[in-house]
Amino acid sequence: MFKPAFAIVAALTTATVLTAASQAPKSAFDFNMTTINGKPMPFAQYKGKVLLVVNTASMCGYTPQYEGLQALQDKYKGQGFTVIGVPSSDFDQELESDKEIKTFCESKFGIKFPMSTKSAVTGDKATPFYRWAATTLGADKAPKWNFHKYLVGRDGKLIAAYPSKVTPSSSELTTAVNQAIAAKG
């Protein structure tokens, strides 16, 4: 039996849309990055944990927030919490190489939380995680500067975005982190 061409095209289009929809990221745990040491960093390894994903820069007025981020990591690590630093030159304030960034972070601030390789966090060149976060929460929640923070729940869903001026020790952020840790994912 002969099927009209439009019926075949419609069936193929529906199948393509369904396949694309089933492959669309549903949580932060669907993303992969690369560590500052060049090794794979699948976010799936953090399933069941609360994440604070922060775009960082070494030569910014907000760079001292590294100290507060490490303090958060130290305080909540045993409760299923992880800070992930994402160095970025999107605002022209990051060192050139991953090696320089790593050395700076470790020697100046004692950073021990996971760090990704230097990555784009804004616009069309943003890493998939950052594009997903901006799409999920809205373009107004995309990074406008360094040390923008995304809080991810134990279920991998985005909870909120915090602009640079919200410090790691602020009651706004620590209250949200405590609530996310207390929530069952």
C-alpha positions as CSV (number, residue, x, y, z in Angstrom):
1,M,0.0,0.0,0.0
2,F,1.3,3.4,-0.9
3,K,1.5,6.1,1.8
4,P,1.4,9.8,0.8
5,A,4.7,11.5,1.1
6,F,3.5,13.9,3.8
7,A,2.5,11.0,6.0
8,I,6.0,9.5,5.8
9,V,7.6,12.9,6.5
10,A,5.3,13.5,9.4
11,A,6.1,10.1,10.9
12,L,9.9,10.7,10.5
13,T,9.6,14.2,12.0
14,T,7.6,12.9,15.0
15,A,10.2,10.1,15.5
16,T,13.1,12.7,15.3
17,V,11.3,15.0,17.8
18,L,10.6,12.2,20.2
19,T,14.3,10.9,20.0
20,A,15.6,14.5,20.5
21,A,13.3,15.0,23.5
22,S,14.3,11.8,25.1
23,Q,18.0,12.8,24.7
24,A,17.5,16.3,26.1
25,P,19.2,16.9,29.4
26,K,16.8,16.5,32.4
27,S,19.2,17.3,35.2
28,A,22.7,18.6,35.9
29,F,23.8,15.0,36.2
30,D,23.4,14.6,32.4
31,F,26.4,16.9,31.7
32,N,30.1,16.2,31.4
33,M,33.0,18.7,31.8
34,T,36.7,18.2,31.9
35,T,38.7,18.7,35.1
36,I,41.4,21.4,35.4
37,N,43.8,18.4,35.2
38,G,42.4,17.3,31.8
39,K,40.4,14.3,33.1
40,P,36.7,13.6,32.5
41,M,34.3,15.2,35.0
42,P,30.9,13.6,34.5
43,F,28.4,15.3,36.7
44,A,26.8,11.9,37.1
45,Q,29.5,11.2,39.7
46,Y,27.7,13.7,41.9
47,K,24.3,12.1,41.8
48,G,22.5,12.5,45.1
49,K,24.7,15.5,46.1
50,V,23.9,19.2,46.3
51,L,26.1,21.2,43.9
52,L,27.1,24.8,43.8
53,V,28.5,25.5,40.3
54,V,30.4,28.8,40.2
55,N,32.1,30.5,37.3
56,T,35.4,31.8,38.6
57,A,38.2,34.2,37.7
58,S,41.6,34.8,39.2
59,M,41.9,38.5,38.6
60,C,38.5,39.9,39.6
61,G,37.3,42.0,42.5
62,Y,35.2,38.9,43.6
63,T,38.2,36.6,43.5
64,P,38.4,36.6,47.4
65,Q,35.1,34.6,47.3
66,Y,37.3,31.6,46.7
67,E,38.0,31.6,50.4
68,G,34.3,31.5,51.2
69,L,33.7,28.8,48.6
70,Q,36.3,26.6,50.1
71,A,34.8,27.2,53.6
72,L,31.4,26.1,52.3
73,Q,33.0,23.0,50.8
74,D,34.8,22.2,54.1
75,K,31.7,22.8,56.2
76,Y,29.2,20.8,54.1
77,K,31.2,18.2,52.2
78,G,30.4,15.4,54.7
79,Q,26.7,16.2,54.2
80,G,26.6,15.5,50.4
81,F,27.6,18.9,49.1
82,T,30.2,19.9,46.5
83,V,31.4,23.2,45.1
84,I,32.5,23.0,41.4
85,G,34.6,25.9,40.1
86,V,34.4,26.7,36.4
87,P,37.2,29.1,35.5
88,S,36.1,31.4,32.7
89,S,37.6,34.2,30.6
90,D,34.2,35.5,29.4
91,F,34.8,38.7,31.4
92,D,38.5,38.9,30.6
93,Q,39.7,38.3,34.1
94,E,41.1,34.8,34.0
95,L,44.7,33.6,33.7
96,E,45.8,32.0,30.4
97,S,46.3,28.3,31.2
98,D,44.6,25.7,33.4
99,K,48.0,25.1,35.0
100,E,48.3,28.8,36.0
101,I,44.8,28.8,37.3
102,K,45.3,25.6,39.3
103,T,48.5,26.9,40.8
104,F,46.9,30.3,41.7
105,C,43.8,28.7,43.3
106,E,45.8,26.2,45.4
107,S,48.6,28.5,46.5
108,K,46.5,31.6,47.2
109,F,43.3,30.1,48.5
110,G,44.0,26.4,49.3
111,I,41.3,25.3,46.9
112,K,40.5,21.6,47.1
113,F,37.0,21.5,45.6
114,P,36.7,20.2,42.0
115,M,37.6,22.7,39.2
116,S,36.9,22.3,35.5
117,T,39.1,23.4,32.7
118,K,38.7,27.0,31.6
119,S,35.3,27.2,29.9
120,A,32.9,29.7,28.3
121,V,29.8,30.3,30.5
122,T,27.9,32.9,28.4
123,G,26.4,33.1,25.0
124,D,26.5,30.6,22.1
125,K,29.9,29.3,23.1
126,A,28.9,28.5,26.7
127,T,29.4,24.9,27.9
128,P,26.3,22.7,27.6
129,F,25.7,22.9,31.4
130,Y,25.6,26.7,31.3
131,R,23.4,26.9,28.2
132,W,21.0,24.4,29.9
133,A,21.0,26.4,33.2
134,A,20.3,29.7,31.3
135,T,17.5,28.0,29.3
136,T,16.0,26.3,32.4
137,L,16.0,29.3,34.8
138,G,15.8,32.0,32.1
139,A,18.3,34.2,30.4
140,D,18.1,36.8,33.2
141,K,19.6,34.1,35.5
142,A,22.7,33.6,33.2
143,P,26.1,34.8,34.5
144,K,26.5,38.5,34.1
145,W,29.9,38.5,35.8
146,N,32.4,36.2,37.6
147,F,31.4,34.2,40.6
148,H,27.8,33.7,39.5
149,K,26.5,30.7,41.4
150,Y,24.0,27.9,40.4
151,L,22.6,25.8,43.2
152,V,21.6,22.2,42.1
153,G,19.6,19.9,44.3
154,R,20.2,16.3,45.1
155,D,17.8,15.4,42.2
156,G,20.0,17.3,39.7
157,K,17.4,20.0,39.2
158,L,18.4,23.7,39.4
159,I,17.2,25.4,42.5
160,A,18.3,28.9,42.0
161,A,21.0,31.3,40.6
162,Y,22.9,33.8,42.7
163,P,24.7,36.8,41.2
164,S,28.3,37.7,42.0
165,K,27.4,40.0,44.8
166,V,25.8,37.1,46.8
167,T,28.8,35.9,48.8
168,P,29.4,32.3,49.8
169,S,28.9,33.2,53.5
170,S,25.7,35.2,52.9
171,S,22.6,34.1,54.8
172,E,20.7,34.0,51.5
173,L,23.1,31.3,50.1
174,T,23.8,29.4,53.2
175,T,20.1,29.1,54.0
176,A,19.5,27.7,50.5
177,V,22.4,25.3,50.8
178,N,21.1,24.0,54.2
179,Q,17.6,23.6,52.8
180,A,18.9,21.7,49.7
181,I,21.0,19.4,51.9
182,A,18.1,18.7,54.2
183,A,15.8,17.9,51.2
184,K,15.6,14.3,50.1
185,G,16.4,13.9,46.4
